[in-house]
Amino acid sequence: MKIRLHALFPMLLMIVVLAIFVYAANEVGQSQSTQETDILNKALNRSITQCYALEGAYPASLKYLVDHYGLTYDSEHYYIDYQYIGSNLRPDVTIIERH
């Protein structure tokens, strides 16, 4: 039984194109996720800074920023570890992406 190369070429080409497509889609997804995390980080830092500038103290909780400074985020996609240190010390904030 002879395998004809010209018969396998279209199938091999399709497999290569599909592999390239899957790789590219994965890279785009990772890039978008990184950008979303960066945007959330900037919004969180802006809200913390604005609160300190207007009130003279850092917010005691993440909920305070959500309630009074309009911070919004997808809590099912991100976990924000907000550690209040004191009214005159910037809180320690860590953003963790949930999968």
Secondary structure, DSSP 8 states (H G I E B T S, - for coil): ----HHHHHHHHHHHHHHHHHHHHHHHHHHHHHHHHHHHHHHHHHHHHHHHHHHHSS--S-HHHHHHHH-----TTTEEEEEE--BTTB--EEEEEE--
